Amino acid sequence: MRYALVYGSIAGLIVIAVIVASLALDLPSHATTEWLGYLVMLVAMSLIFVGVKRYRDVECGGVIRFGRALALGSAIAAVAGVIYVIGWELNLAFSGRDFMGEYSKGIIDSMRVEGASASTIAAKQAEMRSFAEMYRNPIVRLPLTFIEIFPVGLLVALVSAGLLRDPTRFPARTR
């Protein structure tokens, strides 16, 4: 559990810090922010591999079964997800920004630049208003925020478990 808490907390803090910083810097478009956000998540979630490998090498004598590695990787991803949700909620509470308003405006502006029809834009505006209303409810927002990051971590956990189940791959260093 210690490995999940340590590596998951570090990963979650990295993700939320970079994403909040990118929002504070007003990156040019919502699409840029999304790509950057998922790239940062993927890089930070590489700590799953590091945490599982460290656990395998230190606690398990260099050998770990797929299921155990996957369970630890999933736990690290879950902790990172919880830290990310807490960080996002704190950002929303203290920044005073209307994230959904800005996000919706970015999508509509992109549609206009791409030459979407007035009826398509109007339909998207109605959809975004409905989503913004739903997003105001924490019971909806919290799981949505968690689901942004957890699947990325789960994918990294699967790959890490597959790679690290073979003790000859990435062996522990001997001093």
GIDA-V769691 format. One record per helix or strand of 3 or more residues. SS is the DSSP state (a for helix, b for strand). FROM is the first residue (numbers start at 1). TO is the last residue. Records with the same first field share a line. If there is no record, write none. Layout:
SS=FROM-TO  FROM-TO
This chain:
a=2-24  30-44  46-59  66-95  99-113  118-135  138-164
